[in-house]
């Protein structure tokens, strides 16, 4: 079962971490930490991306490698 949730609707406080379970077939899990909350509109239309950490794994390897 999948669903969409806005980050502002999550019961997270600064420095708390949640697990983002992405692409259920590959079973990727990412820890996401809320660093701080900036004053602003109640809801923003698009999330701001922070600096990435580490390298992303290859999602779909070449069939020739099998």
SEFIZA-3560 file (N, C-alpha, C; in Angstrom, 3 decimals):
REM SEFIZA-3560
<numar><xx>0.852</xx><yy>-1.178</yy><zz>0.000</zz><atom>N</atom></numar>
<numar><xx>0.000</xx><yy>0.000</yy><zz>0.000</zz><atom>CA</atom></numar>
<numar><xx>0.897</xx><yy>1.240</yy><zz>0.000</zz><atom>C</atom></numar>
<numar><xx>0.625</xx><yy>2.170</yy><zz>-0.865</zz><atom>N</atom></numar>
<numar><xx>1.393</xx><yy>3.410</yy><zz>-0.898</zz><atom>CA</atom></numar>
<numar><xx>0.443</xx><yy>4.580</yy><zz>-0.693</zz><atom>C</atom></numar>
<numar><xx>0.999</xx><yy>5.668</yy><zz>-0.211</zz><atom>N</atom></numar>
<numar><xx>0.212</xx><yy>6.873</yy><zz>-0.010</zz><atom>CA</atom></numar>
<numar><xx>1.160</xx><yy>8.056</yy><zz>0.008</zz><atom>C</atom></numar>
<numar><xx>0.600</xx><yy>9.244</yy><zz>-0.099</zz><atom>N</atom></numar>
<numar><xx>1.406</xx><yy>10.458</yy><zz>-0.086</zz><atom>CA</atom></numar>
<numar><xx>1.150</xx><yy>11.232</yy><zz>1.197</zz><atom>C</atom></numar>
<numar><xx>2.216</xx><yy>11.745</yy><zz>1.776</zz><atom>N</atom></numar>
<numar><xx>2.135</xx><yy>12.533</yy><zz>2.998</zz><atom>CA</atom></numar>
<numar><xx>3.037</xx><yy>13.745</yy><zz>2.835</zz><atom>C</atom></numar>
<numar><xx>2.556</xx><yy>14.922</yy><zz>3.197</zz><atom>N</atom></numar>
<numar><xx>3.392</xx><yy>16.123</yy><zz>3.182</zz><atom>CA</atom></numar>
<numar><xx>4.304</xx><yy>16.097</yy><zz>4.395</zz><atom>C</atom></numar>
<numar><xx>5.542</xx><yy>16.564</yy><zz>4.203</zz><atom>N</atom></numar>
<numar><xx>6.493</xx><yy>16.591</yy><zz>5.315</zz><atom>CA</atom></numar>
<numar><xx>5.931</xx><yy>17.412</yy><zz>6.471</zz><atom>C</atom></numar>
<numar><xx>5.215</xx><yy>18.485</yy><zz>6.172</zz><atom>N</atom></numar>
<numar><xx>4.674</xx><yy>19.329</yy><zz>7.250</zz><atom>CA</atom></numar>
<numar><xx>3.596</xx><yy>18.608</yy><zz>8.058</zz><atom>C</atom></numar>
<numar><xx>3.050</xx><yy>17.512</yy><zz>7.535</zz><atom>N</atom></numar>
<numar><xx>2.040</xx><yy>16.744</yy><zz>8.269</zz><atom>CA</atom></numar>
<numar><xx>2.642</xx><yy>15.664</yy><zz>9.168</zz><atom>C</atom></numar>
<numar><xx>3.953</xx><yy>15.474</yy><zz>9.097</zz><atom>N</atom></numar>
<numar><xx>4.602</xx><yy>14.446</yy><zz>9.912</zz><atom>CA</atom></numar>
<numar><xx>4.846</xx><yy>14.966</yy><zz>11.324</zz><atom>C</atom></numar>
<numar><xx>4.750</xx><yy>14.103</yy><zz>12.313</zz><atom>N</atom></numar>
<numar><xx>4.983</xx><yy>14.538</yy><zz>13.696</zz><atom>CA</atom></numar>
<numar><xx>6.481</xx><yy>14.533</yy><zz>14.042</zz><atom>C</atom></numar>
<numar><xx>7.288</xx><yy>15.236</yy><zz>13.233</zz><atom>N</atom></numar>
<numar><xx>8.736</xx><yy>15.296</yy><zz>13.466</zz><atom>CA</atom></numar>
<numar><xx>9.118</xx><yy>16.620</yy><zz>14.113</zz><atom>C</atom></numar>
<numar><xx>10.076</xx><yy>16.539</yy><zz>15.008</zz><atom>N</atom></numar>
<numar><xx>10.673</xx><yy>17.719</yy><zz>15.608</zz><atom>CA</atom></numar>
<numar><xx>12.103</xx><yy>17.833</yy><zz>15.102</zz><atom>C</atom></numar>
<numar><xx>12.710</xx><yy>19.020</yy><zz>15.146</zz><atom>N</atom></numar>
<numar><xx>14.099</xx><yy>19.148</yy><zz>14.702</zz><atom>CA</atom></numar>
<numar><xx>14.988</xx><yy>18.116</yy><zz>15.394</zz><atom>C</atom></numar>
<numar><xx>15.923</xx><yy>17.586</yy><zz>14.661</zz><atom>N</atom></numar>
<numar><xx>16.895</xx><yy>16.545</yy><zz>14.993</zz><atom>CA</atom></numar>
<numar><xx>16.286</xx><yy>15.134</yy><zz>15.027</zz><atom>C</atom></numar>
<numar><xx>15.008</xx><yy>14.988</yy><zz>14.781</zz><atom>N</atom></numar>
<numar><xx>14.416</xx><yy>13.653</yy><zz>14.698</zz><atom>CA</atom></numar>
<numar><xx>14.610</xx><yy>13.095</yy><zz>13.290</zz><atom>C</atom></numar>
<numar><xx>14.617</xx><yy>11.766</yy><zz>13.187</zz><atom>N</atom></numar>
<numar><xx>14.881</xx><yy>11.081</yy><zz>11.923</zz><atom>CA</atom></numar>
<numar><xx>13.710</xx><yy>10.193</yy><zz>11.548</zz><atom>C</atom></numar>
<numar><xx>13.453</xx><yy>10.105</yy><zz>10.248</zz><atom>N</atom></numar>
<numar><xx>12.452</xx><yy>9.174</yy><zz>9.730</zz><atom>CA</atom></numar>
<numar><xx>13.129</xx><yy>8.318</yy><zz>8.672</zz><atom>C</atom></numar>
<numar><xx>12.544</xx><yy>7.171</yy><zz>8.364</zz><atom>N</atom></numar>
<numar><xx>13.053</xx><yy>6.297</yy><zz>7.314</zz><atom>CA</atom></numar>
<numar><xx>12.152</xx><yy>6.447</yy><zz>6.096</zz><atom>C</atom></numar>
<numar><xx>12.752</xx><yy>6.757</yy><zz>4.940</zz><atom>N</atom></numar>
<numar><xx>12.027</xx><yy>6.838</yy><zz>3.673</zz><atom>CA</atom></numar>
<numar><xx>12.249</xx><yy>5.514</yy><zz>2.951</zz><atom>C</atom></numar>
<numar><xx>11.191</xx><yy>4.737</yy><zz>2.786</zz><atom>N</atom></numar>
<numar><xx>11.257</xx><yy>3.440</yy><zz>2.097</zz><atom>CA</atom></numar>
<numar><xx>10.859</xx><yy>3.695</yy><zz>0.653</zz><atom>C</atom></numar>
<numar><xx>11.854</xx><yy>3.624</yy><zz>-0.258</zz><atom>N</atom></numar>
<numar><xx>11.667</xx><yy>3.996</yy><zz>-1.655</zz><atom>CA</atom></numar>
<numar><xx>11.775</xx><yy>2.782</yy><zz>-2.564</zz><atom>C</atom></numar>
<numar><xx>10.947</xx><yy>2.749</yy><zz>-3.611</zz><atom>N</atom></numar>
<numar><xx>10.975</xx><yy>1.710</yy><zz>-4.630</zz><atom>CA</atom></numar>
<numar><xx>10.910</xx><yy>0.328</yy><zz>-3.975</zz><atom>C</atom></numar>
<numar><xx>9.738</xx><yy>-0.022</yy><zz>-3.549</zz><atom>N</atom></numar>
<numar><xx>9.542</xx><yy>-1.225</yy><zz>-2.745</zz><atom>CA</atom></numar>
<numar><xx>10.104</xx><yy>-2.498</yy><zz>-3.382</zz><atom>C</atom></numar>
<numar><xx>10.178</xx><yy>-2.582</yy><zz>-4.711</zz><atom>N</atom></numar>
<numar><xx>10.757</xx><yy>-3.758</yy><zz>-5.361</zz><atom>CA</atom></numar>
<numar><xx>12.238</xx><yy>-3.904</yy><zz>-5.059</zz><atom>C</atom></numar>
<numar><xx>12.968</xx><yy>-2.781</yy><zz>-4.949</zz><atom>N</atom></numar>
<numar><xx>14.398</xx><yy>-2.818</yy><zz>-4.649</zz><atom>CA</atom></numar>
<numar><xx>14.674</xx><yy>-2.711</yy><zz>-3.157</zz><atom>C</atom></numar>
<numar><xx>13.670</xx><yy>-2.321</yy><zz>-2.392</zz><atom>N</atom></numar>
<numar><xx>13.771</xx><yy>-2.238</yy><zz>-0.936</zz><atom>CA</atom></numar>
<numar><xx>14.864</xx><yy>-1.279</yy><zz>-0.462</zz><atom>C</atom></numar>
<numar><xx>14.882</xx><yy>-0.073</yy><zz>-1.026</zz><atom>N</atom></numar>
<numar><xx>15.838</xx><yy>0.954</yy><zz>-0.597</zz><atom>CA</atom></numar>
<numar><xx>15.260</xx><yy>1.698</yy><zz>0.585</zz><atom>C</atom></numar>
<numar><xx>16.084</xx><yy>1.985</yy><zz>1.567</zz><atom>N</atom></numar>
<numar><xx>15.666</xx><yy>2.748</yy><zz>2.739</zz><atom>CA</atom></numar>
<numar><xx>16.678</xx><yy>3.856</yy><zz>2.998</zz><atom>C</atom></numar>
<numar><xx>16.182</xx><yy>5.051</yy><zz>3.252</zz><atom>N</atom></numar>
<numar><xx>17.031</xx><yy>6.204</yy><zz>3.497</zz><atom>CA</atom></numar>
<numar><xx>16.627</xx><yy>6.850</yy><zz>4.817</zz><atom>C</atom></numar>
<numar><xx>17.598</xx><yy>7.198</yy><zz>5.634</zz><atom>N</atom></numar>
<numar><xx>17.329</xx><yy>7.933</yy><zz>6.868</zz><atom>CA</atom></numar>
<numar><xx>17.327</xx><yy>9.417</yy><zz>6.531</zz><atom>C</atom></numar>
<numar><xx>16.260</xx><yy>10.117</yy><zz>6.908</zz><atom>N</atom></numar>
<numar><xx>16.118</xx><yy>11.547</yy><zz>6.649</zz><atom>CA</atom></numar>
<numar><xx>15.960</xx><yy>12.246</yy><zz>7.995</zz><atom>C</atom></numar>
<numar><xx>16.832</xx><yy>13.211</yy><zz>8.272</zz><atom>N</atom></numar>
<numar><xx>16.799</xx><yy>13.929</yy><zz>9.543</zz><atom>CA</atom></numar>
<numar><xx>16.311</xx><yy>15.351</yy><zz>9.327</zz><atom>C</atom></numar>
<numar><xx>15.332</xx><yy>15.782</yy><zz>10.118</zz><atom>N</atom></numar>
<numar><xx>14.848</xx><yy>17.154</yy><zz>10.080</zz><atom>CA</atom></numar>
<numar><xx>15.846</xx><yy>18.022</yy><zz>10.837</zz><atom>C</atom></numar>
<numar><xx>16.540</xx><yy>18.903</yy><zz>10.107</zz><atom>N</atom></numar>
<numar><xx>17.582</xx><yy>19.718</yy><zz>10.731</zz><atom>CA</atom></numar>
<numar><xx>16.998</xx><yy>20.912</yy><zz>11.492</zz><atom>C</atom></numar>
<numar><xx>16.106</xx><yy>21.643</yy><zz>10.856</zz><atom>N</atom></numar>
<numar><xx>15.476</xx><yy>22.781</yy><zz>11.515</zz><atom>CA</atom></numar>
<numar><xx>14.228</xx><yy>23.182</yy><zz>10.732</zz><atom>C</atom></numar>
<numar><xx>13.402</xx><yy>23.998</yy><zz>11.349</zz><atom>N</atom></numar>
<numar><xx>12.183</xx><yy>24.491</yy><zz>10.724</zz><atom>CA</atom></numar>
<numar><xx>12.326</xx><yy>25.989</yy><zz>10.562</zz><atom>C</atom></numar>
<numar><xx>12.169</xx><yy>26.455</yy><zz>9.321</zz><atom>N</atom></numar>
<numar><xx>12.250</xx><yy>27.886</yy><zz>9.051</zz><atom>CA</atom></numar>
<numar><xx>10.853</xx><yy>28.479</yy><zz>9.029</zz><atom>C</atom></numar>
<numar><xx>10.690</xx><yy>29.681</yy><zz>9.579</zz><atom>N</atom></numar>
<numar><xx>9.391</xx><yy>30.333</yy><zz>9.492</zz><atom>CA</atom></numar>
<numar><xx>9.042</xx><yy>30.607</yy><zz>8.030</zz><atom>C</atom></numar>
<numar><xx>7.805</xx><yy>30.500</yy><zz>7.711</zz><atom>N</atom></numar>
<numar><xx>7.377</xx><yy>30.749</yy><zz>6.341</zz><atom>CA</atom></numar>
<numar><xx>5.929</xx><yy>30.365</yy><zz>6.174</zz><atom>C</atom></numar>
<numar><xx>5.508</xx><yy>30.199</yy><zz>4.925</zz><atom>N</atom></numar>
<numar><xx>4.118</xx><yy>29.815</yy><zz>4.673</zz><atom>CA</atom></numar>
<numar><xx>3.807</xx><yy>28.469</yy><zz>5.333</zz><atom>C</atom></numar>
<numar><xx>2.556</xx><yy>28.255</yy><zz>5.645</zz><atom>N</atom></numar>
<numar><xx>2.143</xx><yy>27.016</yy><zz>6.292</zz><atom>CA</atom></numar>
<numar><xx>2.478</xx><yy>25.823</yy><zz>5.396</zz><atom>C</atom></numar>
<numar><xx>2.230</xx><yy>25.939</yy><zz>4.122</zz><atom>N</atom></numar>
<numar><xx>2.547</xx><yy>24.856</yy><zz>3.173</zz><atom>CA</atom></numar>
<numar><xx>3.343</xx><yy>25.428</yy><zz>2.011</zz><atom>C</atom></numar>
<numar><xx>4.420</xx><yy>24.753</yy><zz>1.664</zz><atom>N</atom></numar>
<numar><xx>5.189</xx><yy>25.132</yy><zz>0.493</zz><atom>CA</atom></numar>
<numar><xx>4.848</xx><yy>24.166</yy><zz>-0.629</zz><atom>C</atom></numar>
<numar><xx>4.858</xx><yy>24.659</yy><zz>-1.861</zz><atom>N</atom></numar>
<numar><xx>4.486</xx><yy>23.811</yy><zz>-2.986</zz><atom>CA</atom></numar>
<numar><xx>5.570</xx><yy>22.810</yy><zz>-3.347</zz><atom>C</atom></numar>
<numar><xx>6.837</xx><yy>23.161</yy><zz>-3.134</zz><atom>N</atom></numar>
<numar><xx>7.922</xx><yy>22.256</yy><zz>-3.506</zz><atom>CA</atom></numar>
<numar><xx>8.964</xx><yy>22.223</yy><zz>-2.400</zz><atom>C</atom></numar>
<numar><xx>9.395</xx><yy>21.037</yy><zz>-2.033</zz><atom>N</atom></numar>
<numar><xx>10.417</xx><yy>20.894</yy><zz>-1.000</zz><atom>CA</atom></numar>
<numar><xx>11.764</xx><yy>21.373</yy><zz>-1.530</zz><atom>C</atom></numar>
<numar><xx>12.587</xx><yy>21.907</yy><zz>-0.642</zz><atom>N</atom></numar>
<numar><xx>13.929</xx><yy>22.315</yy><zz>-1.013</zz><atom>CA</atom></numar>
<numar><xx>14.868</xx><yy>21.156</yy><zz>-0.767</zz><atom>C</atom></numar>
<numar><xx>15.721</xx><yy>20.870</yy><zz>-1.728</zz><atom>N</atom></numar>
<numar><xx>16.661</xx><yy>19.763</yy><zz>-1.612</zz><atom>CA</atom></numar>
<numar><xx>17.929</xx><yy>20.218</yy><zz>-0.917</zz><atom>C</atom></numar>
<numar><xx>18.377</xx><yy>19.428</yy><zz>0.033</zz><atom>N</atom></numar>
<numar><xx>19.625</xx><yy>19.705</yy><zz>0.741</zz><atom>CA</atom></numar>
<numar><xx>20.762</xx><yy>19.004</yy><zz>0.017</zz><atom>C</atom></numar>
<numar><xx>21.984</xx><yy>19.225</yy><zz>0.468</zz><atom>N</atom></numar>
<numar><xx>23.137</xx><yy>18.567</yy><zz>-0.139</zz><atom>CA</atom></numar>
<numar><xx>23.041</xx><yy>17.061</yy><zz>0.055</zz><atom>C</atom></numar>
<numar><xx>23.312</xx><yy>16.280</yy><zz>-1.013</zz><atom>N</atom></numar>
<numar><xx>23.270</xx><yy>14.827</yy><zz>-0.869</zz><atom>CA</atom></numar>
<numar><xx>24.456</xx><yy>14.328</yy><zz>-0.055</zz><atom>C</atom></numar>
<numar><xx>24.289</xx><yy>13.157</yy><zz>0.525</zz><atom>N</atom></numar>
<numar><xx>25.363</xx><yy>12.538</yy><zz>1.296</zz><atom>CA</atom></numar>
<numar><xx>25.589</xx><yy>11.132</yy><zz>0.749</zz><atom>C</atom></numar>
<numar><xx>26.798</xx><yy>10.826</yy><zz>0.349</zz><atom>N</atom></numar>
<numar><xx>27.117</xx><yy>9.502</yy><zz>-0.179</zz><atom>CA</atom></numar>
<numar><xx>26.729</xx><yy>9.366</yy><zz>-1.638</zz><atom>C</atom></numar>
<numar><xx>26.964</xx><yy>8.171</yy><zz>-2.173</zz><atom>N</atom></numar>
<numar><xx>26.653</xx><yy>7.911</yy><zz>-3.578</zz><atom>CA</atom></numar>
<numar><xx>25.365</xx><yy>7.115</yy><zz>-3.698</zz><atom>C</atom></numar>
<numar><xx>24.597</xx><yy>7.414</yy><zz>-4.726</zz><atom>N</atom></numar>
<numar><xx>23.363</xx><yy>6.675</yy><zz>-4.978</zz><atom>CA</atom></numar>
<numar><xx>23.706</xx><yy>5.320</yy><zz>-5.579</zz><atom>C</atom></numar>
<numar><xx>23.032</xx><yy>4.254</yy><zz>-5.147</zz><atom>N</atom></numar>
<numar><xx>23.293</xx><yy>2.938</yy><zz>-5.735</zz><atom>CA</atom></numar>
<numar><xx>22.728</xx><yy>2.865</yy><zz>-7.148</zz><atom>C</atom></numar>
<numar><xx>23.258</xx><yy>1.958</yy><zz>-7.961</zz><atom>N</atom></numar>
<numar><xx>22.745</xx><yy>1.758</yy><zz>-9.306</zz><atom>CA</atom></numar>
<numar><xx>21.363</xx><yy>1.120</yy><zz>-9.196</zz><atom>C</atom></numar>
<numar><xx>20.366</xx><yy>1.756</yy><zz>-9.817</zz><atom>N</atom></numar>
<numar><xx>19.012</xx><yy>1.257</yy><zz>-9.662</zz><atom>CA</atom></numar>
<numar><xx>18.721</xx><yy>0.082</yy><zz>-10.592</zz><atom>C</atom></numar>
<numar><xx>19.086</xx><yy>0.202</yy><zz>-11.855</zz><atom>N</atom></numar>
<numar><xx>18.790</xx><yy>-0.844</yy><zz>-12.810</zz><atom>CA</atom></numar>
<numar><xx>20.076</xx><yy>-1.249</yy><zz>-13.523</zz><atom>C</atom></numar>
<numar><xx>20.749</xx><yy>-2.302</yy><zz>-13.045</zz><atom>N</atom></numar>
<numar><xx>22.004</xx><yy>-2.722</yy><zz>-13.678</zz><atom>CA</atom></numar>
<numar><xx>21.756</xx><yy>-3.225</yy><zz>-15.090</zz><atom>C</atom></numar>
<numar><xx>22.779</xx><yy>-3.221</yy><zz>-15.895</zz><atom>N</atom></numar>
<numar><xx>22.687</xx><yy>-3.703</yy><zz>-17.280</zz><atom>CA</atom></numar>
<numar><xx>22.344</xx><yy>-5.186</yy><zz>-17.304</zz><atom>C</atom></numar>
<numar><xx>21.489</xx><yy>-5.590</yy><zz>-18.234</zz><atom>N</atom></numar>
<numar><xx>21.137</xx><yy>-7.006</yy><zz>-18.377</zz><atom>CA</atom></numar>
<numar><xx>22.355</xx><yy>-7.823</yy><zz>-18.808</zz><atom>C</atom></numar>
<numar><xx>23.337</xx><yy>-7.172</yy><zz>-19.449</zz><atom>N</atom></numar>
<numar><xx>24.534</xx><yy>-7.865</yy><zz>-19.908</zz><atom>CA</atom></numar>
<numar><xx>25.395</xx><yy>-8.329</yy><zz>-18.749</zz><atom>C</atom></numar>
<numar><xx>25.249</xx><yy>-7.692</yy><zz>-17.561</zz><atom>N</atom></numar>
<numar><xx>26.051</xx><yy>-8.043</yy><zz>-16.392</zz><atom>CA</atom></numar>
<numar><xx>25.543</xx><yy>-9.299</yy><zz>-15.689</zz><atom>C</atom></numar>
<numar><xx>24.347</xx><yy>-9.751</yy><zz>-16.042</zz><atom>N</atom></numar>
<numar><xx>23.736</xx><yy>-10.898</yy><zz>-15.345</zz><atom>CA</atom></numar>
<numar><xx>24.353</xx><yy>-12.209</yy><zz>-15.750</zz><atom>C</atom></numar>
//
